[in-house]
Amino acid sequence: MRTLIIIVSVLFLSLYSCRDMTEGYLITENAGYNPDSLIVLKNVPESEYITISNPAYEAGIDAGKTPQELEQNGIFPTIQKENEYYVRVKNNSPWQTLYLQGYEGTEPITFEVEAVTSTAGDEAARVFKNELIIRGKGYMSYPLKNNAVPGKYHVSIRLTNAGYSQVVTNVFTFIVIE
């Protein structure tokens, strides 16, 4: 009898340990980007220097000085400023986010763009999604020369690993302006 109890116990334990269990884990409750938005310029100036209005000239006019007085002191209505986007344009560098933070899970974790919604409409969101690229760790890039129309684009991404898949909705916003 004792032998029968031992055999039944071993059989029960071996069958119990064979149940299907999902391997690993994936936690996305705290997932997000910091910063969580990016301004994308449609018409990026291509020259190395750009002409802007001179704030010192405007302040002098507001203070009651005449244009001749200001120009005699070397203060002119416009100034040349280095174009902060010149290197981006020269190298055709895309607009780039930082990596996704606040998620945990068993590696490897893959990322894909699940959905894009837009204030510019469904067609604009479809065009934007087709041009958006997501890479490892959730880095997203959008081409410098693109077909997006001005508006806000809210991006939801899917994280997937062995046995788990979760969507983080509206995790990042691209703001496209002229």
C-alpha positions, 0 to 999 in steps of 0.5 A: 500500500505504501508503495502504491501511495508513493507511485501515485504521489510521484505520478501526480507531481510529475503530471502537475509539473507538466502544465503549460506556463507562459515563460517570462513577463512583460510590464508596460504600466509605467512605459513612456517617453521623456520628453513625450512630444517632438516638433517636426518642421515641414519647411526646414531652412536649408541655408547655413545662416538665416536672417531674423529680426533684431530684438535690440533694434526693436527694443531701441524703437520701442524706447523712442530711438530713431532708426538712424540713431540705432544704425549709427550705433551698429544696431540694424533691423535684421541680423544673421543667425546660424541655422540650427537645422543646417547640419540636419538638412545637410545630412538628411537626418531624420527627426528622432525620439529618445528610447521608451522608458519604464517597461520591464520584460524578458528579452528580446522585446520587439516594438511596432507601431500599432496605431497613429491618430491625427488631428489632420484626419485618418488619411493623414494618420495613415500616411504618417504611420507608413513613414514612421520607423520604430527600432529597438528600445522604442526609438522612433524616427521620422524622415526629414523630407516627408509627406505629413500634413501639419497637425498632431499625430498620436502614436500607440506602440506594441511591445511583444516578447515570448508569450506576451504582447501589450499596447501602450496607447498614445505614448508619443505625440509628433507635432508637424508644423509648416 
